[in-house]
C-alpha cells in the first residue's frame, strides 16, 4: 500500500518534479496550491506526511502547521523553505514542524529526510497504528489519533512537546539523560536542537502537565543526570 502525502506548493515546476520523483519512490502525492485548498483536503483525507511550502498566495505554511497541531493532528511535517535563516528555522519548528529543507534542494536529500522522519514516526507512535493508549494518572495519550487528554480535557501540545511526553511516558520511572533524549527525538545528530532548546521544551511541557510547573511532581529534574517521569495519581 502506497504511503500518502500532501504537497502544498504553488511553484508548478517544483510540483511536477516532486510529484514525479516521489511517485517513482512509491508515494501517493496529493497536490494543493493554497492554504484554503490544503485545509479542505486535510478535512477530507488522512496523510502520513505533509510537505509544506512556507510562502503561499493566501498565507504561510507556518500558520497552517500551527492550525494542524492545534487540532490535535501529529502527522509528520517538513517545510520547503527558500530561507535558512535561524529565525525562519525556529519559527517553523516552534509552529510544530518536524524538519525543514532549503530550496533549491536535491530530491535525494528530501527523500532521505522523508524516510527518516516516517521511520521515527512509526517507532514513536506518531503515525496510525494499533498501539494501545498510554495512561499515567489523569494523562491519557491516544497514539492512534495523536491526542493527549488531561482529566478528560485535550492538551494543546506542539509536535516536539508530544514526542517528548510520549518518550517520558514510555520510560516512566527511568532517568533519561539529556543526550539520550536528544538522540531519541532528533536522531544522533540532534538536528536543530541544543541543550537550551531542550530546556525550553521541558519547561513548556511542564506548564501543560503539572499543577504547579515551578514545583514539578511528574516531570522532575534529576540533578547531574537528566529527567524522570514519575507516576502521580489524580
C-alpha atoms as one frame of an Amber mdcrd trajectory, in Angstrom:
protein
   0.000   0.000   0.000   1.368   3.397  -1.012   2.173   5.971   1.627   0.014
   9.026   1.139   1.423  12.532   1.460   0.121  16.027   0.770   2.301  18.559
  -1.037   1.416  22.230  -0.516   3.343  24.188  -3.146   2.464  26.890  -5.711
   5.525  26.541  -7.984   4.281  24.480 -10.943   7.761  23.388 -11.965   8.610
  22.172  -8.472   5.221  20.467  -8.170   5.806  18.468 -11.369   9.344  17.490
 -10.370   8.447  16.428  -6.821   5.312  14.570  -7.870   7.233  12.592 -10.487
  10.170  11.759  -8.217   8.097  10.870  -5.151   5.632   8.799  -7.180   8.560
   6.762  -8.534   9.529   6.072  -4.916   6.087   4.612  -4.260   4.375   7.584
  -2.603   0.885   8.784  -3.453   1.154  12.564  -3.718  -1.889  14.823  -3.360
  -1.109  18.355  -4.544  -2.601  21.550  -3.105  -1.542  25.080  -4.072  -3.204
  27.322  -1.467  -3.849  27.258   2.277  -7.599  27.119   1.659  -7.237  24.135
  -0.656  -4.954  22.386   1.811  -7.436  22.835   4.672 -10.258  21.305   2.614
  -8.035  18.408   1.604  -6.923  17.741   5.177 -10.536  17.733   6.350 -11.422
  15.065   3.792  -8.346  12.826   3.752  -5.678  11.376   6.068  -1.975  11.550
   5.293   1.240  10.037   6.634   3.365  13.050   5.669   2.915  16.735   4.795
   5.342  18.784   2.685   4.534  22.466   3.186   5.883  25.429   1.266   6.307
  28.449   3.532   5.081  31.304   1.318   1.680  30.789  -0.312  -0.726  33.184
  -2.065  -3.152  33.191   0.877  -0.904  32.685   3.909   2.105  30.797   5.233
   2.902  27.172   5.829   3.839  28.130   9.401   0.296  29.271  10.152  -1.193
  26.153   8.553   1.140  23.942  10.599   0.093  25.693  13.800  -3.588  25.143
  12.955  -2.912  21.472  12.221  -1.172  20.940  15.546  -3.856  22.800  17.490
  -6.424  20.420  16.005  -4.524  17.504  17.582  -3.082  16.158  14.319   0.532
  14.949  14.804   1.250  13.973  11.184   4.959  14.471  10.325   5.583  17.830
   8.603   8.558  19.007   6.542   8.819  22.648   5.468  10.090  23.559   1.995
  11.625  26.985   2.506  13.680  29.442   0.497  15.313  30.743   3.683  17.754
  29.017   6.004  17.947  31.950   8.385  17.860  30.935  12.038  14.677  32.884
  12.816  12.852  31.153   9.973  14.008  27.731  11.177  12.981  28.477  14.759
   9.588  29.752  13.653   8.977  26.605  11.634   9.909  24.254  14.459   8.028
  26.328  17.021   4.873  26.150  14.921   5.043  22.359  15.168   7.135  21.325
  12.174   9.433  18.312  12.351  12.046  19.217   9.750  12.828  21.711   7.003
  14.794  21.716   3.764  16.061  24.798   1.959  15.372  25.416  -1.732  16.967
  24.568  -4.054  17.488  21.051  -2.734  18.433  17.685  -4.158  15.499  15.287
  -4.414  17.657  12.531  -2.911  18.176  14.578   0.243  14.442  15.220   0.581
  13.662  11.536   0.089  16.202  10.625   2.761  14.635  13.060   5.231  11.155
  11.743   4.433  12.226   8.153   5.078  13.976   9.062   8.331  11.013  11.057
   9.614   8.496   8.344   8.721  10.698   5.744  10.404  10.929   7.785  13.602
   7.198   8.492  13.489   6.383   4.787  13.260   8.726   3.954  16.128   7.166
   6.577  18.380   3.503   6.083  17.540   3.152   9.330  15.572   1.548   7.643
  12.584  -1.608   5.481  12.657  -1.113   2.126  14.349  -2.886  -0.336  16.595
  -0.930   0.891  19.610  -2.613   0.833  22.987  -3.123   4.237  24.634  -0.655
   5.315  27.325  -2.150   6.321  30.667  -0.387   7.988  33.585  -2.689   9.292
  36.316  -5.060  11.717  34.607  -2.861  11.927  31.481  -4.230   9.860  28.583
  -2.347   9.618  25.268  -4.221   8.240  22.255  -1.397   7.095  19.961  -3.745
   6.297  17.080  -5.359   9.733  16.893  -2.333  11.555  18.348  -4.365  13.233
  21.073  -3.488  13.940  24.688  -6.089  14.422  27.412  -5.636  15.635  30.970
  -8.597  14.902  33.215 -10.632  14.403  30.053  -9.688  17.784  28.573  -7.484
  17.997  25.445  -3.966  19.357  25.847  -2.662  21.621  23.096   0.870  20.296
  22.532   3.329  21.107  19.784   4.857  18.227  17.819   8.055  18.417  19.878
   6.136  18.504  23.167   4.062  15.496  22.087   7.168  13.484  21.179   8.787
  14.438  24.452   5.736  13.433  26.505   5.404  10.060  24.743   9.109   9.391
  25.294   8.852  10.097  29.030   5.656   8.071  29.456   7.167   5.068  27.688
  10.117   5.253  30.068   8.213   6.215  33.215  10.339   5.818  36.324  13.589
   5.783  34.344  16.118   8.613  34.449  16.730   9.823  30.891  19.881  11.806
  30.251  19.657  14.928  28.110  21.806  13.246  25.464  19.529  10.200  25.304
  16.505  12.465  24.926  18.125  14.381  22.068  19.153  11.163  20.334  15.699
   9.626  20.729  13.789  12.637  19.446  16.064  14.097  16.798  18.451  11.289
  15.878  22.092  11.163  16.885  22.815  14.445  15.118  20.367  16.215  17.409
  19.075  18.188  14.407  18.143  21.776  15.208  18.156  21.162  18.965  20.698
  22.022  21.625  20.590  21.855  25.424  18.965  25.260  25.716  16.200  24.332
  23.283  15.525  21.088  25.146  15.197  23.073  28.376  12.594  25.279  26.702
  10.589  22.231  25.555  10.711  20.712  29.041   9.548  23.966  30.620   6.665
  24.299  28.167   5.610  20.690  28.691   5.615  21.183  32.470   3.325  24.186
  32.067   0.775  21.862  30.477   1.043  18.689  32.575   1.914  19.974  36.055
  -0.435  21.546  38.590   2.448  23.763  39.715   5.109  23.975  36.961   7.571
  25.691  39.316   7.386  22.641  41.616   7.002  19.704  39.215   5.802  16.372
  40.551   5.656  14.414  37.300   8.452  15.641  35.047  11.226  16.090  37.566
  14.858  17.087  37.143  17.452  14.633  38.384  20.420  16.879  39.120  23.519
  15.965  37.195  21.730  13.282  35.135  18.623  14.430  33.293  14.880  13.995
  33.743  12.465  11.410  35.089   8.724  10.917  34.680   7.091   9.947  37.962
   3.628   8.473  38.243   1.249  10.786  40.140  -2.277   9.666  40.964  -5.013
  12.277  40.469
